[in-house]
Every structure is written in structure tokens, then in C-alpha cells.
Amino acid sequence: MFIESERARAISFSKRKKTLFQDVENFANRSGDEVGVMLFALGGKQFSCGSTSIEDIIDKFLKGKLEDRQCDHAEGKSIGFEELEGLRKELQTLNEKEKR
């Protein structure tokens, strides 16, 4: 159900974000897996949480997908992960701007 009030929506986002990030940490600790989550608020602000650096997780994911793509390309298949690569670059740019 959509929350009409902007204030109530912001409060709900904050609470749910905190819970989601705690769940990510718990999942990573229990499973030993690398886990990452990226959120983008309506105002454009980005949030990320990961068992390691979110950039490292994205890079590892893209490397695996590149290898898959090369195998699929050899078999005549096409997989589009260009959007994710663009998102990784955008996240990196936003992080650099935030550091300034």
C-alpha cells in the first residue's frame, strides 16, 4: 500500500532501510556469502550496504557476468548487463561527489 504522506513515507523508508541493512549483515554473517544492497530514495540519494565494499561486490558480479556473456556469446546468446555497469559507474561518481 502506497503511503500518501511524504513525512510518513520518509519515516517508513528510514525504518525499513535500517531493518533491511541489519538483515543483510545477519545473512552475510550466517552464510559467509558476499551480500550487497543498493537503495535509491525518491530524492535521488543513494544508500548501500554490503558484507564487503558494495563496489567490490558489483565488480565481482560484473566479472562473473562478463565471463558468462563471453560463453553465451560463443553459443549465440545475448545477455544485457550494460545497465548494471552504468549503475556501478553512477554509484562510483556519486560516492566521489559525496567525499568532496
C-alpha positions as CSV (number, residue, x, y, z in Angstrom):
1,M,0.0,0.0,0.0
2,F,1.4,3.4,-1.0
3,I,1.9,5.8,1.8
4,E,0.5,9.2,0.9
5,S,2.2,11.5,3.4
6,E,5.7,12.4,2.4
7,R,6.8,12.6,6.1
8,A,5.3,9.2,6.9
9,R,6.9,7.8,3.8
10,A,10.3,9.1,4.8
11,I,10.0,7.7,8.3
12,S,8.9,4.3,6.9
13,F,11.8,4.3,4.4
14,S,14.3,5.0,7.2
15,K,13.0,2.3,9.4
16,R,12.7,-0.3,6.6
17,K,16.2,0.6,5.4
18,K,17.7,0.1,8.8
19,T,15.9,-3.3,9.1
20,L,17.0,-4.4,5.6
21,F,20.6,-3.5,6.3
22,Q,20.5,-5.4,9.6
23,D,19.1,-8.4,7.7
24,V,21.9,-8.1,5.1
25,E,24.5,-8.2,7.8
26,N,22.9,-11.2,9.5
27,F,22.6,-13.1,6.3
28,A,26.2,-12.4,5.3
29,N,27.4,-13.4,8.8
30,R,25.4,-16.7,8.9
31,S,26.0,-17.8,5.3
32,G,29.5,-16.5,4.8
33,D,28.4,-15.1,1.4
34,E,29.1,-11.7,0.0
35,V,25.8,-9.7,0.1
36,G,25.1,-6.2,-1.1
37,V,22.1,-4.0,-1.3
38,M,21.6,-0.6,-3.0
39,L,18.7,1.7,-2.4
40,F,17.8,4.9,-4.2
41,A,15.4,7.3,-2.4
42,L,12.9,9.3,-4.4
43,G,15.1,12.4,-3.9
44,G,17.9,10.6,-5.6
45,K,20.1,9.9,-2.6
46,Q,21.7,6.5,-2.7
47,F,22.3,4.1,0.2
48,S,24.3,0.9,0.1
49,C,25.2,-1.8,2.5
50,G,27.4,-4.8,1.9
51,S,29.3,-7.6,3.7
52,T,32.3,-6.0,1.9
53,S,32.5,-2.9,-0.2
54,I,29.5,-2.6,-2.5
55,E,31.8,-1.6,-5.3
56,D,33.8,-4.8,-4.8
57,I,30.6,-6.9,-4.9
58,I,29.4,-5.2,-8.1
59,D,32.8,-5.6,-9.7
60,K,32.8,-9.3,-8.8
61,F,29.3,-9.7,-10.1
62,L,30.1,-8.0,-13.4
63,K,33.3,-10.0,-13.8
64,G,31.2,-13.2,-13.5
65,K,28.6,-11.9,-15.9
66,L,31.2,-10.9,-18.4
67,E,32.6,-14.5,-18.3
68,D,29.0,-15.8,-18.7
69,R,28.4,-13.4,-21.5
70,Q,31.5,-14.5,-23.3
71,C,30.4,-18.1,-23.0
72,D,26.9,-17.2,-24.1
73,H,28.1,-15.1,-27.0
74,A,30.1,-18.1,-28.2
75,E,26.8,-20.0,-28.1
76,G,24.9,-17.2,-29.9
77,K,23.1,-15.9,-26.8
78,S,22.9,-12.3,-25.7
79,I,22.5,-11.0,-22.2
80,G,22.2,-7.3,-21.4
81,F,24.0,-6.2,-18.2
82,E,25.1,-2.9,-19.6
83,E,22.5,-1.2,-17.3
84,L,24.2,-2.6,-14.2
85,E,27.6,-1.5,-15.4
86,G,26.1,2.0,-15.9
87,L,24.6,1.9,-12.4
88,R,28.0,0.9,-11.0
89,K,29.7,3.9,-12.7
90,E,26.9,6.2,-11.4
91,L,27.3,4.9,-7.9
92,Q,31.1,5.4,-8.1
93,T,30.5,9.0,-9.4
94,L,28.0,9.8,-6.6
95,N,30.4,8.4,-4.0
96,E,33.2,10.6,-5.3
97,K,30.9,13.6,-5.2
98,E,29.9,12.8,-1.6
99,K,33.5,12.6,-0.5
100,R,34.2,16.1,-1.7
